Amino acid sequence: MIRLSTGFRNALCASSPIVPLMNGGTILLYGGTMPDSPDNPPATTLLGQITTDGLTFTPNEVPTPSGLQVAWVSPGYVIMNGHWVLRGVANGTATWFRWCWRNVDSQLSSQYFPRLDGTIGEVLRMSNPVMTTSRVSAIEAFVLYFPIGG
């Protein structure tokens, strides 16, 4: 399951395809229950963060070396591009993720920030969802699929 924030949906409708909009962003991992909408703040502790090569993420208007890169593959797939590395920041079991754009995102309630929330295992694939403060591991796959209407 994936959920798009109001800001993400508005950007897709207005002028920003997913790849240019989200290139250079980061993915945050959480445990517990996903919020009803990506417009809402997480109600659980941040367990980990995914960046390129595990570098410290620095929000910026232009992609930085730490920002995640994605590629578009027809028909309707967005996939990871490069070496995505997870760094644990707390102990717990990750159950969902939030993909954030490359600019600053307060993680507070907002209809402005482009965010995509999803469950671990479906779009973001990793064999072990258990996080520790010392965990550093490569991400197996990120495959976001937009199905043809039906």
Secondary structure, DSSP 4 states (H G I P E B T S, - for coil): -EEE-HHHHHHHHHT--HHHHHTTBEEEEE-SPPPSSTTSPPSS-EEEEEEETTPPP---SS--TTSBEEEEETTTEEEEES-EEEEE-SSEE--EEEEE-SS----SS-SSS-EEEEEBTTTEE-S--EE-TT-EEE--EEEEE-PPP-
